[in-house]
Structure formats: C-alpha cells, structure tokens
Amino acid sequence: MTINEKQDELIEDFELFDDQLDKTQYIIDLGKKLSPIAEEYKTDENLIRGCQSKVWLHSEMRGDVVHFEADSEPTAQISKGLVSLLIKILSEEKPEDVANADLYFIDKIGMSSIITSRRAGGLASMIARMKEFAQRAAEKVS
C-alpha cells in the first residue's frame, strides 16, 4: 500500500464516527495497540520536543524502508495514539516517499477539532522528526 492509500483507508475509518469523542477514543485505542519500544530507546535523543507529554520515537532503516516505533509515558494516551497514526501511515515506506509525503489525512479527519493546539504542536514535531530522519536516509541512499 502506498502512503496515500494508507491515508485514504484511515480517512474512511474516521468517517464511521459521528462525533469528536468517538474519534478521540479511536485515537486512544490505536495507541493502546502500539507495541512498546525497548527501554534502551527511551532516551533524550529519541524524545519528541514540543509534545506536552513524553513521547519517544525510534527510527531506523530496515533494508530499503524506514521503520518507526514509538512509546509514551502511560498517561499520554492521546499522544501515543497520534504517533501510532503516523507510524501506521509512514512506517515501512521508502525514505524519499516519507520525506515527501503530503499528510492530508490530518485535515480530512478533522484533527484540528479533535486535539488541542498544544497537542497539534506535538503532532507537528513528530511529523518533522520522521521526515527529517527519512530525508537524511534518502540522502545516504542517493
């Protein structure tokens, strides 16, 4: 599946919900399904700056694709759900595709009405970190 196909599928999933509370619960549920990362990756280097909660993102190349995994402190259920959305869309893709991805799903699912402006800042930081890693990986490949 391409990044855009994954986004379209996610948009369809969110269309099943009528209100923001249900969408928020779905985000939390996605976060609960995210496998925790190894303790060795919960470092300051992997900490996402700009999040109101502690969220760690580990990025690595596996063959010719980018692999992302993340975790958060236990009380950061929405933040963990948000990073799980990004992982669902961007992980296991070629680095140049991640670096150049237009993440239109964020607007299409009405994210601005689901999360606070502080969480939106954290989401932007997560995206920036993933795209920066992918960009550096793409430059190494070319």
N, C-alpha and C positions, 0 to 999 in steps of 0.2 A: 504494500500500500504506500502511496506517496504521502507526503506531508499534507497536501491539500485534501486528499481522500480521507485521511485520518481526521482532519478538521471538519470536513463535511459530515462525517459519521458522528462526531461529537456534537455538532450543532443539532443534528437530528435527535440525539439523545436528550438534549436540553429542551427541545420543542415539546417533549412529553410532559413537561412541568408547567403548571399554570401560574404558580406564584413564586416569589423570591425565596421564601422559606424552604420550599421543596428543592429549589436549585441549590441553595446553601447546604442543605442536608445531603444532596447528591455529591457535592464537592467534598464534604467531610467524609462521606462513605468511600469515595475514591481514595482519599488519603489513608484511610484505615486499611485499604488493600495493598498499599505500597509497602514492599518489603523493607525492613530497616537496613541501614548500611552498617558495615563493620565499625566498631568503636574507633579503629585506627584512622578512619576518615572524618571523624568528628573533631576537626582541627580548626584553628583560627583561619587558616588558609582556605578552607572549604566553607567557612561561614558566609552566608549571604548578607552583605551590608545593606541597610535600608529596610530590612524586614523588622516588624515590631516584635517578632518572636525569633528564637534561634532556629535557623534552618541551615542545614549543611547540604552542599551539593558536591558530589564527587563525579568528575568527568574523566573519561579515558577513551582511547581508540581501541577498538576490538576489530582487528582485521582492517577493513576499509570503511567501517562505520563508527560513528560516535556513540558511546554508551554513557548514559547518565543514570545516577542513582542518588537518592536524597533521603533525608530524615529530618525530623524536627523534635523540639522538646515536646513532651507528652501533652501539654496544654495548648499547643499550637495546631489544633485540628484543621482549621481553615487554611492556614499557611501550608500545611502538609498536603492538603487537598489541591491547592493551587499548583504546587510544584509537581504533584502527580499528574495533573492535566498536561503540563509542559512536557514531562517525561513521556507520557502517552503519545504526544504528537511528534516530539523531536528525537527521541532516543532510537538508536538502531538505523539511523539515516546517514548518508554521506555528508562529510563535514561542510562541503560547499552548499549543499541543499539546506542545512541547518543555518549556516551563516546568512544565506539569502532569503530565508523563509519570511513570507508575509503572514503573520499570525492574525488573520482576520477573524478567527473564531472568537476572540476576546470580545469584540464589538457585537458580533452576531448573536452570542448567547446572553448579551446584556450584562456583561461583567461589571460595568460601572454602577449598575443598580444593585448588584449583589454584594460588593465589597466596599469597604471604607477607603478613603483617599490614602490613608497610611498603608493599608494592605495593597492598594494599587501601586504604591511606590515600591513595596517589596516584590510584587509581581514583575514590575519593570526591571528591578535589579536581578531577579532570577533569569529573565529573558536575556538581559545584557551579558550575564556571566556565561550562559550557554552559547550564545552567539559568538562571544569573544573566544571561547575555547575552540569552537568549530572553525572560526576564521584562522586562528593560529595553526590548527591541524591541517586545514586546507592549504595553507601556505607551505607547510612542510612537505606535503604530497606533491605539489607542483614545482 
